[in-house]
Amino acid sequence: MSSGTGMDWIASKGGPLRGELTVPGDKSVSHRAIMLASLADGVSRIDGFLEGEDARATEAIFRRMGVRIDTPQPGSRVVHGVGIDGLRAPDGPLDCGNAGTGMRLLAGLLAGQPFDTVLVGDASLSKRPMRRVTLPLARMGARIDTGEGGVPPLRIHGGSALAGIDIETEVASAQVKSALLLAGLYARGATTVREPHPTRDYTERMLQALGWPIEFSPGHARLEGGHRLAARDIVVPADFSSAAFFIVAASLVPGSELTLRRVGVNPRRTGLLHVLRLMGADITETPAGEQGGEPVSDLRVRHAPLRGIEVPEEHVADMIDEFPALFVAAACAQGTTVVRGAAELRVKESDRIATMATGLRAIGASIEETPDGAIIHGGDGFDGGGVESHGDHRIAMSFAVAAQLSRGEVRVGDIANVATSFPGFESLAAGAGFGLRAA
């Protein structure tokens, strides 16, 4: 671990979580807002934009392809759209940083351009599977080369004549679906995507909000090429995945009562709420309108004793990014929690099943890995110790939550990538009641 460099945290039991919080803007919506506003006709203003490294990487990529993007203040962008056919060839490889969402969606969008592009990423992203996107795109006529084993870099050959397809994807992935739909903007005819299980419909909602004709329902989306996008102002909702760490912490820490304001509650995103309620959580949801085409709610969370459950598999795809936080909740619940159908966790920024299991055991929890999930035996908190996040932002923040239920300090290593999704987490968490500081 990187002792003394500020790349570790020392986390320890704090106090009850109280008051009101607004977490940063939704990362997935921020990516899509930049992409689609860049392709629109006219000028769009984006408020609530996530000032994290992933979203900024996508912003930088579109600037390099000729899009003027102004920053009137932090969290706001003014995007001068160039139209559906207005992007220009960049002068070198496009760096997605750590953003798997950015790379996979860009693979679809760039497949329809008249120029060649190369997408690269950091060491973590360079190990993540891309054939799940490149192979179905090839069926549309895209020509994309990957590195050995189907990982980045992606070399996208421009000038391909894309044709719409009717496809049932092999994996339930909003990133795969979105890549195909974005390629479909440039394709001849209709593109129809059917999924084995419904996934988040961020892309569909934002395309509709910017005027592209699209039909969609859970597990199904269809659009035709040949239309245009119209600029509009977009307000990005607070990120549910960022709120999840505070939802779990307030549920677990005795005496907590915390309200999270205007959180995006897309129905394909909030599986964690359903699962925590099945475990006995006390979470009240008050609808607060729409932002950026997405429903938002205020969430009030009060401490409640949790019990172990078998997580219903129908909720798995709707909470795939929240499983590290759920593992912490399960380790503090009474009884045993069983997770199945979550093999996707093994190909995230880290192998999240293995990383969480190793870390939880290191601080005194009882957990067994399975190929597609885990069996977690609940207890009365943790003993403390050292854990390694392997550069995975959600792992790092989940162990900061675990430390609030620990009898000793927890040292969380390799936390620099928290800035990719949740800049300011440390100060916001400490202000809410966490015991958390840089090592």
Protein Blocks (a to p, Z undefined) as FASTA:
>chain_A
ZZhklpaccdddddddedjddddddfklmmmmmmmmmmpgcjdddehiacbfklmmmmmm
mmmnopacddfbghiacdddebjklcccdfbdcdekjalklmmmmmmmmmmpcbdcdddd
dfklmmpcfklmmmmmmmnopacdddehhiacddddehiacdddddddfbdcfklmmmmm
mmmmmpgcjdddddfbdcdfklmmmmmmnopacdddehiacddehiacddddddddddfk
lmmmmmmmmmmmghiacddehiafbfklmmmmmmmmmnopacddddebjeehiacddddd
dddddddddddfklmmmmmmmmmmmmmmmmmpgcjdddehilmmmmmmbdfklmmmmmmm
mnopacdddfklccddddebdebdcddekhpaklmmmmmmmmmmcfbdcddehillmmmm
mghklmmmmmnopacddZZ
